[in-house]
Amino acid sequence: MGVKKKNHKLKAKGLDVEFSQELADQDDLQAQARALAAKQRVQAAQSKS
């Protein structure tokens, strides 16, 4: 059974959106840490195969 890869890039509709570390609250920082950990797990899994 094949797995389809989806393009998960987020696009702002005509808005210039930037993340500001100075304006990040605790939830933002936790979300960044989870995203980084997930990215590292994916990269580790891809390097094994």
PQR file with spaces between the fields and no chain letter, atoms N, CA, C, O and H, PARSE charges and radii, in Angstrom:
ATOM       1  N    MET     1       0.848   -1.185    0.000 -0.4000 1.5000
ATOM       2  CA   MET     1       0.000    0.000    0.000 -0.0000 2.0000
ATOM       3  C    MET     1       0.891    1.244    0.000  0.5500 1.7000
ATOM       4  O    MET     1       1.707    1.423    0.904 -0.5500 1.4000
ATOM       5  N    GLY     2       0.739    2.085   -0.990 -0.4000 1.5000
ATOM       6  CA   GLY     2       1.580    3.266   -1.126 -0.0000 2.0000
ATOM       7  C    GLY     2       1.151    4.386   -0.204  0.5500 1.7000
ATOM       8  O    GLY     2      -0.020    4.510    0.155 -0.5500 1.4000
ATOM       9  H    GLY     2       0.076    1.939   -1.725  0.4000 1.0000
ATOM      10  N    VAL     3       2.112    5.189    0.167 -0.4000 1.5000
ATOM      11  CA   VAL     3       1.837    6.336    1.021 -0.0000 2.0000
ATOM      12  C    VAL     3       1.993    7.597    0.186  0.5500 1.7000
ATOM      13  O    VAL     3       3.029    7.817   -0.441 -0.5500 1.4000
ATOM      14  H    VAL     3       3.064    5.089   -0.124  0.4000 1.0000
ATOM      15  N    LYS     4       0.956    8.418    0.187 -0.4000 1.5000
ATOM      16  CA   LYS     4       1.026    9.679   -0.549 -0.0000 2.0000
ATOM      17  C    LYS     4       1.656   10.739    0.335  0.5500 1.7000
ATOM      18  O    LYS     4       1.312   10.872    1.510 -0.5500 1.4000
ATOM      19  H    LYS     4       0.114    8.239    0.697  0.4000 1.0000
ATOM      20  N    LYS     5       2.571   11.485   -0.236 -0.4000 1.5000
ATOM      21  CA   LYS     5       3.178   12.590    0.493 -0.0000 2.0000
ATOM      22  C    LYS     5       2.400   13.855    0.178  0.5500 1.7000
ATOM      23  O    LYS     5       2.085   14.142   -0.977 -0.5500 1.4000
ATOM      24  H    LYS     5       2.850   11.377   -1.190  0.4000 1.0000
ATOM      25  N    LYS     6       2.100   14.595    1.215 -0.4000 1.5000
ATOM      26  CA   LYS     6       1.364   15.839    1.037 -0.0000 2.0000
ATOM      27  C    LYS     6       2.301   17.015    1.248  0.5500 1.7000
ATOM      28  O    LYS     6       3.249   16.945    2.030 -0.5500 1.4000
ATOM      29  H    LYS     6       2.355   14.362    2.153  0.4000 1.0000
ATOM      30  N    ASN     7       2.022   18.080    0.546 -0.4000 1.5000
ATOM      31  CA   ASN     7       2.769   19.307    0.715 -0.0000 2.0000
ATOM      32  C    ASN     7       2.144   20.064    1.887  0.5500 1.7000
ATOM      33  O    ASN     7       1.015   20.546    1.791 -0.5500 1.4000
ATOM      34  H    ASN     7       1.251   18.136   -0.090  0.4000 1.0000
ATOM      35  N    HIS     8       2.876   20.162    2.978 -0.4000 1.5000
ATOM      36  CA   HIS     8       2.344   20.788    4.179 -0.0000 2.0000
ATOM      37  C    HIS     8       2.815   22.224    4.362  0.5500 1.7000
ATOM      38  O    HIS     8       2.827   22.738    5.481 -0.5500 1.4000
ATOM      39  H    HIS     8       3.793   19.771    3.056  0.4000 1.0000
ATOM      40  N    LYS     9       3.196   22.864    3.286 -0.4000 1.5000
ATOM      41  CA   LYS     9       3.606   24.264    3.404 -0.0000 2.0000
ATOM      42  C    LYS     9       2.373   25.116    3.649  0.5500 1.7000
ATOM      43  O    LYS     9       1.352   24.975    2.975 -0.5500 1.4000
ATOM      44  H    LYS     9       3.186   22.447    2.377  0.4000 1.0000
ATOM      45  N    LEU    10       2.488   25.986    4.610 -0.4000 1.5000
ATOM      46  CA   LEU    10       1.389   26.892    4.902 -0.0000 2.0000
ATOM      47  C    LEU    10       1.570   28.163    4.080  0.5500 1.7000
ATOM      48  O    LEU    10       2.677   28.688    3.962 -0.5500 1.4000
ATOM      49  H    LEU    10       3.317   26.100    5.158  0.4000 1.0000
ATOM      50  N    LYS    11       0.500   28.634    3.531 -0.4000 1.5000
ATOM      51  CA   LYS    11       0.569   29.851    2.727 -0.0000 2.0000
ATOM      52  C    LYS    11      -0.349   30.902    3.331  0.5500 1.7000
ATOM      53  O    LYS    11      -1.515   30.635    3.621 -0.5500 1.4000
ATOM      54  H    LYS    11      -0.399   28.207    3.627  0.4000 1.0000
ATOM      55  N    ALA    12       0.182   32.075    3.513 -0.4000 1.5000
ATOM      56  CA   ALA    12      -0.624   33.197    3.958 -0.0000 2.0000
ATOM      57  C    ALA    12      -1.258   33.824    2.723  0.5500 1.7000
ATOM      58  O    ALA    12      -0.600   33.997    1.697 -0.5500 1.4000
ATOM      59  H    ALA    12       1.129   32.292    3.278  0.4000 1.0000
ATOM      60  N    LYS    13      -2.500   34.152    2.825 -0.4000 1.5000
ATOM      61  CA   LYS    13      -3.211   34.712    1.674 -0.0000 2.0000
ATOM      62  C    LYS    13      -2.940   36.209    1.565  0.5500 1.7000
ATOM      63  O    LYS    13      -3.697   37.036    2.074 -0.5500 1.4000
ATOM      64  H    LYS    13      -3.034   34.011    3.658  0.4000 1.0000
ATOM      65  N    GLY    14      -1.854   36.528    0.896 -0.4000 1.5000
ATOM      66  CA   GLY    14      -1.537   37.930    0.670 -0.0000 2.0000
ATOM      67  C    GLY    14      -0.975   38.647    1.875  0.5500 1.7000
ATOM      68  O    GLY    14      -0.825   39.868    1.847 -0.5500 1.4000
ATOM      69  H    GLY    14      -1.239   35.856    0.483  0.4000 1.0000
ATOM      70  N    LEU    15      -0.659   37.918    2.940 -0.4000 1.5000
ATOM      71  CA   LEU    15      -0.132   38.550    4.136 -0.0000 2.0000
ATOM      72  C    LEU    15       1.333   38.188    4.307  0.5500 1.7000
ATOM      73  O    LEU    15       1.742   37.064    4.015 -0.5500 1.4000
ATOM      74  H    LEU    15      -0.781   36.925    2.963  0.4000 1.0000
ATOM      75  N    ASP    16       2.108   39.129    4.772 -0.4000 1.5000
ATOM      76  CA   ASP    16       3.503   38.862    5.091 -0.0000 2.0000
ATOM      77  C    ASP    16       3.540   38.426    6.547  0.5500 1.7000
ATOM      78  O    ASP    16       3.399   39.249    7.452 -0.5500 1.4000
ATOM      79  H    ASP    16       1.776   40.042    5.009  0.4000 1.0000
ATOM      80  N    VAL    17       3.729   37.128    6.771 -0.4000 1.5000
ATOM      81  CA   VAL    17       3.668   36.576    8.118 -0.0000 2.0000
ATOM      82  C    VAL    17       5.058   36.135    8.537  0.5500 1.7000
ATOM      83  O    VAL    17       5.713   35.357    7.843 -0.5500 1.4000
ATOM      84  H    VAL    17       3.843   36.460    6.035  0.4000 1.0000
ATOM      85  N    GLU    18       5.498   36.640    9.675 -0.4000 1.5000
ATOM      86  CA   GLU    18       6.790   36.263   10.226 -0.0000 2.0000
ATOM      87  C    GLU    18       6.600   35.881   11.676  0.5500 1.7000
ATOM      88  O    GLU    18       5.727   36.411   12.363 -0.5500 1.4000
ATOM      89  H    GLU    18       4.966   37.273   10.238  0.4000 1.0000
ATOM      90  N    PHE    19       7.427   34.954   12.135 -0.4000 1.5000
ATOM      91  CA   PHE    19       7.404   34.596   13.544 -0.0000 2.0000
ATOM      92  C    PHE    19       8.413   35.454   14.273  0.5500 1.7000
ATOM      93  O    PHE    19       9.564   35.560   13.850 -0.5500 1.4000
ATOM      94  H    PHE    19       8.136   34.524   11.576  0.4000 1.0000
ATOM      95  N    SER    20       7.994   36.061   15.355 -0.4000 1.5000
ATOM      96  CA   SER    20       8.884   36.899   16.142 -0.0000 2.0000
ATOM      97  C    SER    20       9.178   36.199   17.465  0.5500 1.7000
ATOM      98  O    SER    20       8.277   35.992   18.278 -0.5500 1.4000
ATOM      99  H    SER    20       7.058   35.974   15.699  0.4000 1.0000
ATOM     100  N    GLN    21      10.433   35.837   17.674 -0.4000 1.5000
ATOM     101  CA   GLN    21      10.836   35.168   18.908 -0.0000 2.0000
ATOM     102  C    GLN    21      10.545   36.054   20.121  0.5500 1.7000
ATOM     103  O    GLN    21      10.214   35.558   21.198 -0.5500 1.4000
ATOM     104  H    GLN    21      11.165   36.005   17.014  0.4000 1.0000
ATOM     105  N    GLU    22      10.670   37.356   19.937 -0.4000 1.5000
ATOM     106  CA   GLU    22      10.437   38.284   21.046 -0.0000 2.0000
ATOM     107  C    GLU    22       8.976   38.286   21.490  0.5500 1.7000
ATOM     108  O    GLU    22       8.678   38.548   22.656 -0.5500 1.4000
ATOM     109  H    GLU    22      10.938   37.759   19.062  0.4000 1.0000
ATOM     110  N    LEU    23       8.068   37.994   20.563 -0.4000 1.5000
ATOM     111  CA   LEU    23       6.640   38.014   20.884 -0.0000 2.0000
ATOM     112  C    LEU    23       6.088   36.636   21.228  0.5500 1.7000
ATOM     113  O    LEU    23       4.895   36.499   21.502 -0.5500 1.4000
ATOM     114  H    LEU    23       8.310   37.782   19.616  0.4000 1.0000
ATOM     115  N    ALA    24       6.934   35.624   21.218 -0.4000 1.5000
ATOM     116  CA   ALA    24       6.481   34.252   21.475 -0.0000 2.0000
ATOM     117  C    ALA    24       6.092   34.086   22.936  0.5500 1.7000
ATOM     118  O    ALA    24       6.795   34.540   23.838 -0.5500 1.4000
ATOM     119  H    ALA    24       7.902   35.735   20.996  0.4000 1.0000
ATOM     120  N    ASP    25       4.949   33.421   23.153 -0.4000 1.5000
ATOM     121  CA   ASP    25       4.572   33.085   24.516 -0.0000 2.0000
ATOM     122  C    ASP    25       4.979   31.633   24.791  0.5500 1.7000
ATOM     123  O    ASP    25       5.555   30.976   23.924 -0.5500 1.4000
ATOM     124  H    ASP    25       4.378   33.052   22.419  0.4000 1.0000
ATOM     125  N    GLN    26       4.684   31.140   25.973 -0.4000 1.5000
ATOM     126  CA   GLN    26       5.107   29.793   26.353 -0.0000 2.0000
ATOM     127  C    GLN    26       4.521   28.733   25.422  0.5500 1.7000
ATOM     128  O    GLN    26       5.200   27.762   25.088 -0.5500 1.4000
ATOM     129  H    GLN    26       4.216   31.673   26.678  0.4000 1.0000
ATOM     130  N    ASP    27       3.277   28.910   25.002 -0.4000 1.5000
ATOM     131  CA   ASP    27       2.656   27.955   24.080 -0.0000 2.0000
ATOM     132  C    ASP    27       3.399   27.912   22.740  0.5500 1.7000
ATOM     133  O    ASP    27       3.590   26.839   22.167 -0.5500 1.4000
ATOM     134  H    ASP    27       2.726   29.699   25.273  0.4000 1.0000
ATOM     135  N    ASP    28       3.815   29.078   22.247 -0.4000 1.5000
ATOM     136  CA   ASP    28       4.568   29.140   20.992 -0.0000 2.0000
ATOM     137  C    ASP    28       5.902   28.407   21.122  0.5500 1.7000
ATOM     138  O    ASP    28       6.305   27.667   20.224 -0.5500 1.4000
ATOM     139  H    ASP    28       3.660   29.949   22.713  0.4000 1.0000
ATOM     140  N    LEU    29       6.578   28.620   22.240 -0.4000 1.5000
ATOM     141  CA   LEU    29       7.877   27.983   22.457 -0.0000 2.0000
ATOM     142  C    LEU    29       7.729   26.467   22.564  0.5500 1.7000
ATOM     143  O    LEU    29       8.558   25.722   22.043 -0.5500 1.4000
ATOM     144  H    LEU    29       6.251   29.221   22.969  0.4000 1.0000
ATOM     145  N    GLN    30       6.671   26.013   23.239 -0.4000 1.5000
ATOM     146  CA   GLN    30       6.434   24.573   23.345 -0.0000 2.0000
ATOM     147  C    GLN    30       6.102   23.981   21.980  0.5500 1.7000
ATOM     148  O    GLN    30       6.552   22.884   21.650 -0.5500 1.4000
ATOM     149  H    GLN    30       5.998   26.619   23.662  0.4000 1.0000
ATOM     150  N    ALA    31       5.325   24.694   21.197 -0.4000 1.5000
ATOM     151  CA   ALA    31       4.977   24.219   19.854 -0.0000 2.0000
ATOM     152  C    ALA    31       6.224   24.129   18.988  0.5500 1.7000
ATOM     153  O    ALA    31       6.371   23.177   18.221 -0.5500 1.4000
ATOM     154  H    ALA    31       4.959   25.585   21.464  0.4000 1.0000
ATOM     155  N    GLN    32       7.122   25.098   19.095 -0.4000 1.5000
ATOM     156  CA   GLN    32       8.373   25.059   18.336 -0.0000 2.0000
ATOM     157  C    GLN    32       9.214   23.857   18.755  0.5500 1.7000
ATOM     158  O    GLN    32       9.800   23.182   17.908 -0.5500 1.4000
ATOM     159  H    GLN    32       7.003   25.871   19.718  0.4000 1.0000
ATOM     160  N    ALA    33       9.274   23.588   20.056 -0.4000 1.5000
ATOM     161  CA   ALA    33      10.062   22.456   20.550 -0.0000 2.0000
ATOM     162  C    ALA    33       9.475   21.138   20.047  0.5500 1.7000
ATOM     163  O    ALA    33      10.220   20.240   19.654 -0.5500 1.4000
ATOM     164  H    ALA    33       8.798   24.136   20.743  0.4000 1.0000
ATOM     165  N    ARG    34       8.142   21.013   20.058 -0.4000 1.5000
ATOM     166  CA   ARG    34       7.497   19.790   19.550 -0.0000 2.0000
ATOM     167  C    ARG    34       7.748   19.628   18.059  0.5500 1.7000
ATOM     168  O    ARG    34       8.011   18.519   17.594 -0.5500 1.4000
ATOM     169  H    ARG    34       7.537   21.742   20.378  0.4000 1.0000
ATOM     170  N    ALA    35       7.672   20.707   17.310 -0.4000 1.5000
ATOM     171  CA   ALA    35       7.892   20.643   15.864 -0.0000 2.0000
ATOM     172  C    ALA    35       9.333   20.234   15.563  0.5500 1.7000
ATOM     173  O    ALA    35       9.575   19.436   14.659 -0.5500 1.4000
ATOM     174  H    ALA    35       7.458   21.609   17.688  0.4000 1.0000
ATOM     175  N    LEU    36      10.278   20.771   16.308 -0.4000 1.5000
ATOM     176  CA   LEU    36      11.681   20.418   16.103 -0.0000 2.0000
ATOM     177  C    LEU    36      11.908   18.944   16.428  0.5500 1.7000
ATOM     178  O    LEU    36      12.600   18.244   15.688 -0.5500 1.4000
ATOM     179  H    LEU    36      10.082   21.420   17.043  0.4000 1.0000
ATOM     180  N    ALA    37      11.328   18.470   17.532 -0.4000 1.5000
ATOM     181  CA   ALA    37      11.488   17.065   17.908 -0.0000 2.0000
ATOM     182  C    ALA    37      10.874   16.152   16.850  0.5500 1.7000
ATOM     183  O    ALA    37      11.447   15.113   16.520 -0.5500 1.4000
ATOM     184  H    ALA    37      10.766   19.039   18.133  0.4000 1.0000
ATOM     185  N    ALA    38       9.723   16.529   16.322 -0.4000 1.5000
ATOM     186  CA   ALA    38       9.080   15.731   15.276 -0.0000 2.0000
ATOM     187  C    ALA    38       9.938   15.703   14.014  0.5500 1.7000
ATOM     188  O    ALA    38      10.084   14.657   13.382 -0.5500 1.4000
ATOM     189  H    ALA    38       9.257   17.372   16.590  0.4000 1.0000
ATOM     190  N    LYS    39      10.498   16.835   13.655 -0.4000 1.5000
ATOM     191  CA   LYS    39      11.347   16.913   12.470 -0.0000 2.0000
ATOM     192  C    LYS    39      12.572   16.023   12.632  0.5500 1.7000
ATOM     193  O    LYS    39      12.980   15.342   11.690 -0.5500 1.4000
ATOM     194  H    LYS    39      10.380   17.685   14.168  0.4000 1.0000
ATOM     195  N    GLN    40      13.156   16.029   13.820 -0.4000 1.5000
ATOM     196  CA   GLN    40      14.319   15.200   14.074 -0.0000 2.0000
ATOM     197  C    GLN    40      13.965   13.713   14.023  0.5500 1.7000
ATOM     198  O    GLN    40      14.763   12.911   13.537 -0.5500 1.4000
ATOM     199  H    GLN    40      12.825   16.581   14.585  0.4000 1.0000
ATOM     200  N    ARG    41      12.771   13.327   14.521 -0.4000 1.5000
ATOM     201  CA   ARG    41      12.349   11.930   14.448 -0.0000 2.0000
ATOM     202  C    ARG    41      12.164   11.492   13.007  0.5500 1.7000
ATOM     203  O    ARG    41      12.544   10.380   12.641 -0.5500 1.4000
ATOM     204  H    ARG    41      12.123   13.978   14.916  0.4000 1.0000
ATOM     205  N    VAL    42      11.587   12.354   12.189 -0.4000 1.5000
ATOM     206  CA   VAL    42      11.383   12.024   10.776 -0.0000 2.0000
ATOM     207  C    VAL    42      12.728   11.868   10.071  0.5500 1.7000
ATOM     208  O    VAL    42      12.926   10.925    9.305 -0.5500 1.4000
ATOM     209  H    VAL    42      11.278   13.258   12.486  0.4000 1.0000
ATOM     210  N    GLN    43      13.639   12.785   10.329 -0.4000 1.5000
ATOM     211  CA   GLN    43      14.954   12.718    9.700 -0.0000 2.0000
ATOM     212  C    GLN    43      15.701   11.457   10.136  0.5500 1.7000
ATOM     213  O    GLN    43      16.381   10.834    9.321 -0.5500 1.4000
ATOM     214  H    GLN    43      13.478   13.551   10.952  0.4000 1.0000
ATOM     215  N    ALA    44      15.584   11.074   11.407 -0.4000 1.5000
ATOM     216  CA   ALA    44      16.239    9.871   11.893 -0.0000 2.0000
ATOM     217  C    ALA    44      15.640    8.633   11.230  0.5500 1.7000
ATOM     218  O    ALA    44      16.365    7.708   10.863 -0.5500 1.4000
ATOM     219  H    ALA    44      15.032   11.581   12.069  0.4000 1.0000
ATOM     220  N    ALA    45      14.326    8.619   11.079 -0.4000 1.5000
ATOM     221  CA   ALA    45      13.660    7.479   10.450 -0.0000 2.0000
ATOM     222  C    ALA    45      14.045    7.386    8.976  0.5500 1.7000
ATOM     223  O    ALA    45      14.237    6.285    8.460 -0.5500 1.4000
ATOM     224  H    ALA    45      13.737    9.370   11.377  0.4000 1.0000
ATOM     225  N    GLN    46      14.159    8.508    8.301 -0.4000 1.5000
ATOM     226  CA   GLN    46      14.525    8.507    6.886 -0.0000 2.0000
ATOM     227  C    GLN    46      15.976    8.068    6.691  0.5500 1.7000
ATOM     228  O    GLN    46      16.302    7.434    5.688 -0.5500 1.4000
ATOM     229  H    GLN    46      14.004    9.403    8.721  0.4000 1.0000
ATOM     230  N    SER    47      16.838    8.399    7.633 -0.4000 1.5000
ATOM     231  CA   SER    47      18.246    8.016    7.488 -0.0000 2.0000
ATOM     232  C    SER    47      18.448    6.516    7.737  0.5500 1.7000
ATOM     233  O    SER    47      19.434    5.942    7.274 -0.5500 1.4000
ATOM     234  H    SER    47      16.574    8.915    8.448  0.4000 1.0000
ATOM     235  N    LYS    48      17.528    5.884    8.459 -0.4000 1.5000
ATOM     236  CA   LYS    48      17.613    4.442    8.713 -0.0000 2.0000
ATOM     237  C    LYS    48      17.194    3.631    7.502  0.5500 1.7000
ATOM     238  O    LYS    48      17.668    2.513    7.299 -0.5500 1.4000
ATOM     239  H    LYS    48      16.727    6.350    8.835  0.4000 1.0000
ATOM     240  N    SER    49      16.302    4.196    6.695 -0.4000 1.5000
ATOM     241  CA   SER    49      15.800    3.418    5.549 -0.0000 2.0000
ATOM     242  C    SER    49      16.544    3.699    4.273  0.5500 1.7000
ATOM     243  O    SER    49      16.230    3.119    3.234 -0.5500 1.4000
ATOM     244  H    SER    49      15.917    5.104    6.859  0.4000 1.0000
